[in-house]
Amino acid sequence: MDNKHVIASAIADNELAKAFSELVAERWDNFDVSPFMAYLVDTCEVSALPYLAEQFDCDGLQGFEMVENEAQRRDLIKKSIALHKFIGTPWAVREACRTVGFPIIVLQEGIAGNDPANDWAKFRVLVEADVEKHITAEHSRRLRLFVEFYKNERSHLIEFGFYQMWSDALEEFMLKDKLALSLNFALDDDLNINRCDALKTVLNTKNMDTLKQMKGTLHLTAVDKQGAVLWDFESQNLIVNTGYNLIAQALGGTVSGKIDHLAVGTNGSPAAESNTSITGAIPVAFTAVTYPTIASVRFAFSIGYNDCVGMSITEFGLIATSGTLFSRKVRSAIEKTDEMSISGYWDIVIHPDVSTTTPSPSTTTTTTPTTTSTSGEPSGGEYEIVVTGSEGISSMSGNGIYLEGTPVTLVAATFGDYYFDGWYKYESGYGYVNKVSSNPVYQLIAHESASYKAVAGVTTTTTTPVPSDVTTTTTPVPSDVTTTTSTTPTTITSTTTTSTTKAPK
């Protein structure tokens, strides 16, 4: 058929319509329709971006006014749905700041202060700023409001700051010396910047080998049996003196220097470099050991509902095979009950200045199986975890998009007579056949996109049938006396007699 005559059949025999079609056919065939395809964010016209930002609710101080170039604007719009889906979580705060060019260095919750009853809701944020960027008071105000938008309602931002680092060559020592500059601003209750709290500088010269660059961060998440998150906690630990000795032993080939497990205890005294043990220690096995970057290691763990019940947990420690304490973290007491499960991970960063390029996934599994396959890897090192449930599952959590190496916690709860059977992973061509955990709280490390199903079983009552070799015999009796029933099995004889005597007249 002549393409010039591809017109509606209802007017196909209309000569005027045919003539018009032939007249405009070439123009229509060469018409560029890309300006009308606005939802192809990577290729749409720049003029359409403000309207897309408004439609996806990331305009103004929600992100669009924070970005500095076109690439960041397009990236923000593409991530807007995920940011709104997980708004109120630490991930949303971190990802939003990274998208607008201010990656978070520190996001610390549970800041101790003069109000112990409410300290758990306080947090501070320290973001990294490019050394070429001139930070003004307006930058601080806008970025603080940006963080306030993506945080959850219960949390109170009490400190916000910037971090910049640059290097300079000192010919005398032939070293690259680091100068880190951190500007911290205290915030009042009206969320206005009150004053500059501190201007801190650290200069590493020829004695930089004496400075302990290593650091660690403990992350905790508590959930109830319905899968609801009770609280999140993230704070830096203290690597004690014996921890550095363990490193020296490990470098020398001593097997006992390996970090073997986590320990929880009851000593709430402040951590000190001279600490050597955890009081009343209860060991907790690692569920996975991974390496998010070439200069860091991550120990994942889980404290189940029935673990440490009745314990008032105030301290955490990393323990070596030899029983030696590597690092210690003290926090406000956690009153552990069988209604609470705690999962988390402990990051140890060997040197924060080393490139953060992630090596090929390398996972050591100790108790709970974890995923290490990189098949189906999406661009940008992000993976989608899909969670579904069978009949009997009342709630579940864990759906989302996670960065490479991020711990993922799947939580499921049952109702009625149902019990939790396990988490099953989907295998292509076979379905949900791979059981990865029997615990309703399952933690894994994001290394691939995957689907998991929470499966519940139902508790049934078993009725034992009467054996076929048992017979029942009824003997006739007078009408004024109750019936006597005799039951006689083949091997066991049992007679039950009940009688009632009439009252005299």
N, C-alpha and C positions, 0 to 999 in steps of 0.2 A: 504494500500500500504506500502511496505517496505520502511522506511525512507532512507535506504542506496541507494535506486534506484530512488530518487527524483532528476532527472537530466532533462535537456532540452529535450522536445519531439522530436526535430529534430535528436538527437543522442541517443535516448532511446534504439534503437535496435543495437547500436554499442557495441560489447562485450568489447572492450578496454575501452570505456567510463564507462561501468558498473563496470569493475574491478577497475578502478581508483577511482570511487565514493565510492566503498566499502572500498578501502584501506584508504582513507582520511576522511571517514564519521565521525568516532569517534573524530578525532582531530578537525574537523570543528565544530561539535556539542558542544564541550567544549571550543571553542575559545572565549576569552574575548574581546569583541568589544568596551568596554567602553573607551579605550584610543583614539578611533577614533571619539567619540561623544564629540567633543571639545566645542560645544555650550551649553552643560550642565555645566555651569560655576562652580556650586557648587561641581561637582564631577570630572571634567576633570583633567588631569595630570598637576602638578605644572609647568612643563616645557612648557606647552602650553600658560600659562598666558601672558608672554611678547608679544606673537604673537597676542593674542586676544586684548590686550591693544593697539597695533599698529593698528589693524583692526578697532577698535571702537574709534580711535583717542583720547585716554586718556593716551598715553605713555608719557615718559619724564616728564617735568615740568607741563604737563597738568593733572598730578595726580599720575602716576605709580611710579615715583621716589620720591614722597612725602610720600607714605605709608610706614609702618614699619613692617608689617607682612602679612602673606598669606591671612588671613581673610579679611583684608582691601583691598588687591588687588582684590580679588573676588568680594567684595561689590562694589568697584569702577567700575569694568567692567559691572556689572549688572545695575548700575545706569547711565552709560555713555550716553545712548540714551536720557534719560530724561534730563540730564545735558546739552546736546547739543541742545535739543529742546527748553529749556528755558534759554539758555545762554544769558547773558546781563541783567538778572533780579536779584533783591536782593535774591530771593529764590535760584537761581543757585549758587550765591556766598556763601550763608549760607550752602547749602547742600553739596557743594564741599568741603568746609573747614571741615564740620562735618565728612564727609566720610574719610578724611585723618587724623582724630584725633585731629583737632583744631576747636572745635565748637565756633561760633562767639558769643561774649557777647554783643558787640555794633557794629551796622552798621548804622552810622549817615550820612545823606545827608544834603546838603545845609549848609556847614560849613562857618560861617561868617569870612571874612578876609579883606584884603586891596583892594579887587577888587570886589565891589558889583555887577557889571554887570555879573560876572562869578562865583560868590560864589555858585549859585544854582547847579553848576555841580561838586562841590567839595564834597568829602566824606572821612570818616575815618573808620577804622576797628580795633576792639580790639578782639583778640581771646583768648580762655582759653587754657592753656597748663598744662598738668599733672605735679604735683609737683615733680615727679621722673625724669622728662625730663630736660636735660641740654640744655638750649637754647643758640645757638651760632649765630654769625653774618651770617654764611652760612644758618642756618635755616631761619633767617629773610629774607635774600635775596631771597631764593627759594620760601618761602611762599608768599612773596609780589608779585613775578612774577606769582605765581599760581592765586592769586586774580585778577591780571591784566588780565589774560587770560579769566576769567569767567565774568568780569564786562562788562558793555556796553561801546561803543566807546566814547560816549559823556562825560562820567564821568571821573573825575581826582582824583586819590588817593593821598591825601596830608599827611595822617598820618596812621601809622600802628603800632600795639603794641601787647604785650602779657600780659596775666593776670594769676596769679597763687595764689592759696589760700591754706593755711594749718592751722591746729589748734594745740594748746598746752595747757596742763592743768596747771593751776596755783593753787597750793595747798592752798595758802593763802586765795584765794577767792572762791575756789571750783567752778570755772567757766571754760567754754571752750572759750578761747579767740581766736579771729580771726585775722589773719595777712594777709592782701591782698597786693600783690606786682604787680605793673603794670609798664612795661617797654614800653615807647612810643618812636618811632623813627620818626623824620621828614624826608620827602622825597623831593629831589630836582626835577627839571623838567626833568632830565635825568633818573628818576626812580632809582636812586642809594641812598643808605642810607647815609645821610650826617653826622648826629651827633645824639647822644642820647639826646633828649630834656629834659627828666625828669625821675627821679627815685623816685616814690611816694610810701610811706608806710603808712598804717593806722593801728594802734594798738588799739584794743578795750579791755580795762581792766575792773575793777569793775564798771566803769562808763558807760558801754556800753548801759545801758537803756536810757541814755541821747542822744544817737546818733540816728538820724532819718534814719532807714533802708529802709523805704518805698520809692518807686520810681514809676514813670509813664512814658510811652512812647506814643507819638502820631504818628500815621501812616496815610498818606493821599495819594490818587491817583486821578488824574484828567484825564478825557477823553473827547474827542469831540463827536459830534453827529454821526461821522462815526465809533466810537468805538476805535479810535487810542489813545494811552496813551500820554498825554501831558507832564506830569511830575509825579514823585514820591517823597514823602517827609517822613522822619522819624527822630524824635528828642525827647529827653527827656524833660519833663515838670517840673514845679515847684509846689509842693504841698504847699499851703499857710497855714498860721496859723489857719485860720478858718476851713481849711480842717481837721486838727487834732482834732479840737473841734467837728466837725461832727462825727468823728470816736468815740469819747468819748460818744456823744449823742446816736449814734446807738447802742453801747455796753450797754447803759443804757436803751434801749428800746424805744427811741424817734423815731417815724416814720418819722418825718421831716428830719432826718439825712440821709435818703436814697438819693443816686445820681439819679436824675430824668431825666435830659436831658443835651444836649450840647448847648452851646451858642457861637455865633461868634460875633466879634466886630471890632472896628476900632481904638483902642488905640495901637500904636506901641511902647510905652515906655517899657523898660525892665521889666520883671517879678520880683516881690519882694514878700517876705513872708508876707508883710503887706497888699498886695492887697486884696480887698474885693468885687470887681465887674468887669463886662465886659462892656466897653463903647459902647453905641448904640446896645445893645445886641439883637440879633435875635435868638430865640430858635430853636433847631433842635432836633426832636425826635429820640430816639434810635430805630434801626431796630432789634437789638438783644442784649441780655446780657448773656454772657457765662462765664465759669470758666475753662480756659485752664489748670491750675494747682490747687493744693489744697491751694495755697497761692496767687492767683491772680484772677482778674476779668477783663473782656474785654467788652467794650461798643462799639458796631458797629453802624454806622450811615451813612446817605447818604444825600447830598445836591444836589437836582435835578437841571435840566437845568433851570427851571423857578423860582428857589429859590434864594433869595439874589441878584437878578440881579441889576447891577450898583453899588454894594457895593465893597469897597476896604477892604477886610478882612485881618486884621493884627494880630488878637488875637483869641484864642480859650479857652474855659473854661468848666469845668464840674460843673454843678449846682445841688444843692440838692432840695428836695421838698420844703423846707423852703425858697428857693431863695438864699441860702448861697453859696459862691464860694468855691469849693473844691481844684481845681488846675487850673493853667493858663499856656498857651504856647503862646509866641510871635514869629512871623516870618516875613519875607519880605512880602509886600503887594500882595494879590491875587486879581486881577481885575476880579470880577465875571461877566460873561456874560451869555446869554441864549444859548451860543454855548458850554458851559462847565458844566460838572457834576462832583462833587467831592464825592468820597466814602472813608471811612476810619474806623479806630477803635482806641480806646484809652485803652491801657493796664495799669492797676494799680497793681503793685506787692507789696504785703504786706511785704514780707521779701525775698530778693534774695537768701538767704542761705537755705531756707526751701526746702525739697525734691520737685522735679518737677514732681513727679508722678501725672498723670492726673486722676482725679476721674471719676466716671461714668458720662456720658454726662448729663448736667443739663442746659437747655436753657429756658430763659424767653423771649417770643416774645412780642413786643409792637406794631409794625405796620406791618412790612413785615414778612410773615411766614418764619420760618427757619426749617431746618431738624434736628431732634434729634435721629432718629432711628439708632441703631448700627447693623442692619441686614446686612449681606454681608460684614462684616468688613474684609479687607485684612490684612495680617500679617504686623507688623511693624507700625500700626497706620497710614497708608497712604490710601487715597481714590482718585478714579478717577472720575472726572467730565467731562461728554461728552456733548458738545453743538452742536446742529444742527439748521437749519433754514428752514422756509417755503418759497414759492415763494414770492418775494417782499422784502426779507431781503438781503441787499447789503453786510453787513459785520457783524461779531459777534466775540466775544472773551470770554475766560474763560475756554477753554479746558485745562486739565492738571491733574497732580497728586499732591495732597495736603496733608500736615500733619494734624493730628487730631487737631481740634480747629482753623485751619487757616482760616481767612476770604477769601471768594471767591467772586470776582466781575464779573458778567456776563453783557456784554455790546452788544447791537444790534443796527443796523441802517437800515433804509429803503430807498427806492429810488422811483422817479417818483410819481405816484398817490397813492402809498401805504402808509398806516399809521400803526404804531405799535399797535398790539392788546394786546400782553402780553407774558409772559414766562410761559410755560406749563411743568410740571414735568411728566416724564414717570412712570406709575403705571403698574406693571406686570399683564398681562391678560386684561388690559383695554386700554393701549396706553397712549398718551399724553392728559390726560383728566383733570389733576389737575392744574388749573391756580393759580400760586403763586404770580404773580406780573403783574401790568399793566405798570410799569415803564421800559423803555429800559435799565436802569442801575439797576440791581438787585444784592443785596449782601446777601450772606448766610455764614454759618459757616460749615466747612467740618466735618461732623460726619458720613457720609456714602458715598458709591459710588452711583452716580445717573446720569440720563440723563435729559437734559432740551432742550426744543425747543422754538426758537423765532418765533412767528407767526405774520404775517402781514395781514391786510385787505386792500381792494382796495376801493378807493372813487368812487362812481358811481353817475351819473347824472340822476335824475328822471324826465321823461316827462309826463305831465298830459294829458291824452287822451281827445279828444273832446267829450262831452256828446252825447249820442245817440239821445237825444230829441232836438237837435239843427239842423235846416234845413237851407239850403242856396238857395236863389231864385235869378235868373238872369233875368232881364227885357230887351227885345230886344230894341235897340236904333238905330237911323240912323248911317250910316257908318262913318260920319264925326264927330261924338261925341263919347267920350269914354264911356265904359260900366259903368252902375250904379249897384252896388251889394248891396242887402239888406239881412242881416242875422238876422233871427228871432228865438231865443230860446223860449221855452215854457213859461218861467216866465219873461224873460228880453228881451226887444226889442231894437236892436241897428242897426241903418242905417248909412252906410257910403257911400257918394256920391262923385265921382270924375268926373269932366267934362272938356272937352277941346273944345274950340270954334275955327272953322277954320278962318284963316286970310282972310281978304277981298281981292278980286282979283283986 
